[in-house]
Structures are given as structure tokens and as C-alpha cells.
């Protein structure tokens, strides 16, 4: 019983520490994302989703199809809003990757840059991480 209590206590402490660290990053000044390229950091079956941001536009590959849209960024508070997303319509083996990627991208309202990693959030919920590419 004592071990169960200690385990639960440790989990609660670790969870609270990670949310405190996250909340310090969210809403703070972030580097500009203008003229940057990113690729999803997770390993997925098929083509790895990617995105490019330039001149108020967002474009890339969502795992199967190419997409494009508008993006509104505010580096002063790390806000991120992608809208009017459109994509090509070919069918691929793993359409789930594409569906999830585009859905999370459209839900993103905050971003944090940690070195060469871009974290996209919906409020305080981390949706995805991407790695910077050239």
C-alpha cells in the first residue's frame, strides 16, 4: 500500500513539474517562423508530413497530399493560426496520418520553438513536434 501511494505521489509531482515548465514557455516571446521549413518528428508510415512558412502562407505535404493555406503568427506571444487549408485529393495507403496532421494543424493556436524543434499546441495541450530542415 505504501509503494502504491509513493508511486501515485511521484506521478503527480512529475506531472505538475512538466505542466509548470510548459506554461512558462507558452505565451512568451518566440522566434519568428518566417521563411522556415519543418518536418514532423514522429516516425510515420509513408511520407513524413512537412510544412513551410513564408509570407503569411503555410504549405507542405501532409503525408500523402500537398496542402497550402494561410497562417497568422505573433512571435510576441507565440500565437499561431492556420486557416483556409486546401489540399490535393489523391488516395494513399495511410490516410490517417494525413487526416490527423491537418486536423491538428488547424487546431493549433500556440507555438514554442526549442532550438531546432517546433512544438505546436492547442492551449496547453501539445499536438505535435516538428524538426527544422533547410
Residue pairs with C-beta under 8 A, 6 or more apart in sequence:
19 124
22 124
22 126
23 124
25 78
25 112
25 114
25 119
26 78
26 110
26 112
26 121
26 124
27 77
27 78
27 110
28 77
28 78
29 75
29 76
29 77
29 78
30 75
30 78
30 111
30 112
30 113
31 75
31 113
32 73
32 75
33 53
33 71
33 73
33 75
33 80
33 111
33 113
33 118
34 53
34 54
34 55
34 73
35 53
35 54
36 52
36 53
36 118
36 132
37 50
37 51
37 52
37 132
37 133
37 134
38 50
38 51
38 52
38 53
38 60
38 118
38 130
38 131
38 132
38 133
39 48
39 49
39 50
39 130
39 131
39 133
40 48
40 49
40 50
40 101
40 128
40 129
40 130
40 131
41 117
41 128
41 129
41 130
41 131
42 128
42 129
44 63
44 94
44 97
45 93
45 94
45 97
46 63
46 64
46 92
46 93
46 94
46 97
47 61
47 63
47 64
47 92
48 63
49 60
49 61
49 62
49 63
49 97
49 98
49 101
50 60
50 61
50 130
50 133
51 58
51 59
51 60
51 105
51 130
52 58
52 59
52 60
53 71
53 73
56 70
56 71
56 72
57 68
57 69
57 70
57 71
58 68
58 69
58 70
58 71
58 82
58 85
58 105
59 66
59 67
59 68
59 69
60 66
60 67
61 67
62 87
62 97
62 98
62 101
62 102
63 92
63 94
63 97
63 98
63 101
64 90
64 91
64 92
64 94
64 95
64 97
64 98
65 87
65 88
65 89
65 90
65 92
65 98
66 87
66 88
67 85
67 86
67 87
67 88
67 102
68 85
68 86
68 87
69 82
69 83
69 84
69 85
69 86
70 82
70 83
70 84
71 80
71 81
71 82
71 83
72 79
72 80
72 81
72 83
73 79
73 80
73 81
73 111
78 110
78 111
78 112
79 109
79 110
79 111
80 108
80 109
80 110
80 111
80 120
81 108
81 109
82 105
82 106
82 108
83 106
85 102
85 105
85 106
87 98
87 102
92 98
101 128
104 120
104 122
104 127
104 128
105 120
107 122
107 127
108 120
108 121
108 122
108 127
109 121
109 122
109 123
110 120
110 121
110 122
110 123
111 118
111 119
111 120
111 121
112 118
112 119
112 121
113 119
116 131
116 132
117 129
117 130
117 131
117 132
118 129
118 130
118 131
118 132
119 126
119 128
119 129
120 126
120 127
120 128
120 129
120 130
121 127
